[in-house]
Amino acid sequence: MNGKKLDSDPSAAQVMSETVQSSGSVDLVVERGGKKVDVALKSETIDGRKAIGISMKQDFEFPVDVAFNVEGIGGPSAGTMFALAIVDELTPGAMTGGKHVAGTGEIDPAGNVGPIGGARQKVAASTAKGAKLFLSPADNCAEVIKAADQSKITVARIDTLDDAQNAVEQYAAGDTSDLKKCSAGGADNNEKGQ
């Protein structure tokens, strides 16, 4: 697109959108029927935004079929917990060891956990439902720690799906000495056990 190569990187859709918004026309090289074809497109304004009639999305081929009952769930905030549930199903034993764990966080295709809205309410509701461990995206740590009753729930800071899995497994094993915990300082705290 306009001389920039777009690949399967999650930022490709953002690059496409920014390019379309900043110019009146876009030159594309597309593969059609195994051949590269040059295409020049003029943008149209639709609902106040420039568009070229192309939208990008990532598509994945999964080695297993996964189905969720997501009735009443909106937005990306359950992504990390859904991903953990899949990992739990695909690995031997119960990851939580039967303990009540809660958490939140948007997750990208690379396994990075991002912040969400309503984190304060989620930790409060999790505590009220009896969870003893809450997984918080690093960028939500400061607000979650302010809302959490730390005498009733431990708040673990997670940056990735691996962090989330490690936190749950450590908690299930009864050893949280290496757990990355949230602090009032939020995501900048990299020290363990704070």
C-alpha positions in Angstrom: 0.0 0.0 0.0 1.6 3.2 -1.2 4.9 1.4 -1.2 4.6 0.0 2.3 4.4 -3.8 2.7 1.6 -5.0 4.8 1.8 -8.5 6.2 0.1 -10.5 8.9 1.3 -8.3 11.7 -1.7 -7.0 13.9 -0.6 -3.4 13.1 -1.2 -3.9 9.3 -4.9 -2.9 9.7 -3.9 0.2 11.6 -1.3 1.2 9.0 -4.0 0.7 6.3 -6.5 2.9 8.1 -3.9 5.7 8.8 -2.8 5.6 5.1 -6.4 5.9 3.9 -7.2 8.7 6.3 -4.2 10.8 5.3 -4.5 10.6 1.5 -7.2 10.9 -1.2 -6.0 7.9 -3.1 -4.2 4.7 -2.4 -2.0 2.5 -4.7 -2.2 -1.2 -3.9 -0.4 -4.2 -5.1 -2.6 -7.2 -4.5 -2.3 -10.9 -5.3 -5.2 -12.1 -7.4 -5.2 -15.6 -8.8 -1.5 -16.1 -8.0 -0.6 -12.9 -9.9 0.4 -9.5 -8.6 -1.9 -6.7 -9.8 -1.5 -2.9 -9.4 -4.7 -1.2 -8.2 -5.3 2.5 -7.7 -8.2 3.4 -5.4 -9.8 6.7 -4.6 -11.2 7.0 -1.1 -14.8 7.8 -0.3 -16.1 9.4 2.9 -18.5 7.1 4.7 -19.9 8.1 8.1 -17.3 10.9 8.4 -14.3 8.6 7.7 -12.4 7.9 4.5 -12.7 4.3 3.2 -11.5 2.3 0.2 -13.9 -0.6 0.5 -11.3 -3.0 2.0 -11.2 -4.1 5.6 -8.5 -6.3 7.0 -8.8 -8.9 9.7 -6.6 -11.6 11.0 -7.6 -15.2 10.4 -6.2 -18.2 12.2 -6.2 -21.9 11.6 -6.6 -23.6 14.9 -5.6 -27.2 15.6 -8.8 -27.7 17.7 -12.3 -26.5 17.6 -13.2 -24.1 20.4 -16.7 -23.0 21.3 -17.8 -20.6 24.1 -21.1 -19.6 25.5 -20.7 -15.8 25.4 -24.3 -14.8 25.8 -24.4 -11.5 27.8 -20.6 -10.9 27.4 -19.6 -7.9 25.4 -16.2 -6.4 24.6 -12.7 -7.8 24.8 -12.2 -7.9 28.6 -12.8 -11.7 28.9 -10.1 -12.5 26.4 -7.4 -13.5 28.8 -9.7 -15.7 30.9 -11.0 -17.4 27.8 -7.4 -18.0 26.6 -6.6 -19.5 30.1 -9.7 -21.7 29.9 -8.5 -23.1 26.5 -4.9 -23.7 27.9 -6.5 -25.4 30.9 -8.5 -27.7 28.6 -5.5 -28.6 26.4 -3.1 -29.4 29.3 -3.3 -32.2 31.9 -4.9 -31.5 35.3 -6.9 -28.5 36.6 -4.8 -25.4 36.3 -6.5 -23.7 39.3 -6.3 -26.8 41.5 -10.0 -26.2 42.3 -9.3 -22.7 43.7 -11.4 -19.7 42.8 -9.5 -17.4 40.4 -10.8 -14.3 38.6 -9.3 -11.9 36.2 -9.7 -9.7 33.2 -7.8 -8.3 30.2 -7.9 -8.0 26.5 -5.5 -10.3 24.7 -3.9 -10.0 21.3 -2.8 -12.8 18.9 0.7 -12.7 20.3 -0.5 -13.4 23.9 0.0 -9.8 25.2 -2.6 -8.7 27.8 -3.9 -5.2 27.4 -5.9 -2.9 29.7 -9.7 -2.8 29.9 -12.4 -0.6 31.3 -14.3 -1.2 34.5 -11.4 -3.0 36.3 -12.3 -1.6 39.7 -15.8 -3.0 39.4 -14.4 -6.4 38.3 -12.1 -6.8 41.2 -14.8 -5.8 43.6 -17.3 -8.3 42.1 -14.7 -11.0 42.1 -13.9 -10.5 45.7 -17.6 -10.5 46.6 -18.0 -13.9 44.7 -15.1 -15.4 46.8 -12.1 -15.2 44.4 -8.8 -15.2 46.2 -6.7 -14.4 43.2 -7.4 -11.6 40.6 -5.4 -11.3 37.4 -5.0 -7.7 36.4 -3.5 -6.3 33.2 -0.4 -4.3 34.1 -1.9 -1.0 32.9 -4.9 -1.5 35.2 -2.9 -2.3 38.3 -3.1 1.2 40.0 -6.9 1.4 39.8 -7.4 -2.3 40.7 -5.1 -2.1 43.8 -7.1 1.0 45.0 -10.4 -0.9 44.7 -9.2 -4.3 45.9 -9.6 -5.4 49.6 -6.1 -6.8 49.8 -7.0 -8.7 53.0 -9.4 -10.8 50.9 -7.8 -11.0 47.5 -4.3 -11.1 45.9 -3.9 -9.1 42.8 -1.4 -10.5 40.3 0.0 -8.2 37.6 0.0 -9.8 34.1 1.6 -8.6 30.9 1.1 -11.8 28.9 -0.8 -15.1 28.7 2.3 -16.8 30.1 2.2 -14.5 33.1 -1.4 -15.3 33.7 -0.8 -19.1 33.5 2.2 -18.9 35.7 0.3 -16.8 38.3 -2.6 -19.3 38.4 -0.3 -22.3 38.6 1.7 -20.7 41.4 -1.4 -19.8 43.3 -2.8 -23.3 42.8 0.4 -24.8 44.2 0.2 -22.6 47.3 3.5 -20.7 46.5 3.0 -17.1 45.6 6.5 -15.9 46.6 7.5 -15.3 43.0 4.1 -13.9 42.0 4.3 -10.5 40.2 1.8 -8.5 42.2 0.2 -5.2 41.5 1.2 -2.2 43.6 -0.2 1.2 44.1 2.4 2.4 41.7 0.8 0.4 38.9 2.5 -1.2 35.9 5.9 0.4 36.6 6.5 -1.9 39.5 8.5 -4.9 38.2 9.5 -6.2 41.6 8.1 -9.6 42.7 6.1 -9.9 45.8 5.1 -6.3 46.2 
